[in-house]
Amino acid sequence: MNTDITTTVLDRFQEAGRVARFWLRDDDAIEPTPALDRLLELTEAHDVPLALAVIPEPTGEALAERLTRARHVSVTVHGWRHANHAMEMSKKRELGADRPADVVLGELSAGFTKLADLHSDRFQPVLVPPWNRIDPGLLPCLSGLGFRAFSVYGPEKPAVLPMINTHVDVMDWHGTRGCRPRDALWREIAARLTVCLESGGSVGLLTHHLVHDEAVWAFLGDLFEATAAHPACRWVGLAELVEEMAVDQKR
């Protein structure tokens, strides 16, 4: 396990009297599955808060009931039904300009209401666009639906609504569709930590429990153990990040 490069950056946090923050977002939850149980058990065992991006249209009471036994989990809105409406040969997207804005916003409003009702205090008013893509023209309308932030993949950018992004994706989507090379993952985490040390922010880890291979599960266990062992590292819940962004906006 090559964690040395990450540990070196965490040591710099400790020397500066600071704490590096990690957060975990897992996409495409709909219902209880063995893979979801495994993720819930793994994160609970390591005291890692988990933000589940739930697809509203197909989900229901079964997931809500399962999560009552997982106090460390929050729920966010993952589009509506995770359906691709992009034109042929275009990148997949559900929340694009391919349909009338009122139709798209109507679905997001329905998804917001459904998940808020199902998950109550566990619900966080954060939009996670399917495929991490959303038409910028929709962003000014999201706060009117009740959203306080949105989360995609990559470095945060100035936007009309706060961004709480993920920065390291464990999946090799364009190759093996399994775990990416471990050395590459550790390097990316170290690079993001360096950005956080210089400019603030957190390290957002992106997972998809339904398609994890054994290498992904092994990497997550090693990452959770390595970060738990370092005094200058803390895993935080999405609610903390949302509140922090709200405070920053008021300044």
GITAHU-V39421 format. One line per field, one symbol per residue. ss: DSSP state (A for helix, B for strand, O for the rest). phi: phi as a letter, one per 40 degrees, with the letter a starting at -180 (. if undefined). psi: psi as a letter, one per 20 degrees, with the letter a starting at -180 (. if undefined). A space follows every 10 residues. Layout:
ss->???
phi->???
psi->???
This chain:
ss->OOOAAAAAAA AAAAAOOOOB BBBBBBBBBO OOOAAAAAAA AAAAAOOOOB BBBBOOOOOO AAAAAAAOOO OOBBBBBOOO OOOOOOOOOO OOOOBOOOOO AAAAAAAAAA AAAAAAAAAA AABBBBBOOA AAOBOAAAAA AAAAAOOOBB OOBOOOOOOO OOBOOBOBBO BOOOOOOOBO OAAAAAAAAA AAAAAAAAAO OOBBBBBOAA AOOAAAAAAA AAAAAAAAOO OOBBBOOAAA AAAAAAAAAA O
phi->.cbdcccccc ccdcccgbbc bbabbbbgcb acadccdccc cccccbfbcb bccbccdcca cccdcccccb ccbbbbcbgb bfbcbccdgc ccabbbccbd cccccccccc cdccccccbf cccbcbcbcd ggbacdccdc ccccchcbab bbbhccbdac bdbbccbbbc cccbbcfbcc dccccccccc ccdcccccbg hbbccbbbdc bcccccdccc cccccccccb cbbacbccdc cccccccccc c
psi->onjghghghh hhgghjkrpp pqqpppqkpg rprhgggggg hghghjloqp opopoggirb hgggghiijn ijprpromcf jlppjqqpir qqqhlajirq hhgghgghgg gggghhghic iippmppnpq jkpqphihgi ihhhiipirr pbprqqqpri qqpnrqiopi pmhjdikbpr pghhghgggh ghhgghhhia aroppprnhi jprhhggggg ggghgghhip ikqppqrhhg hghghgghhi .
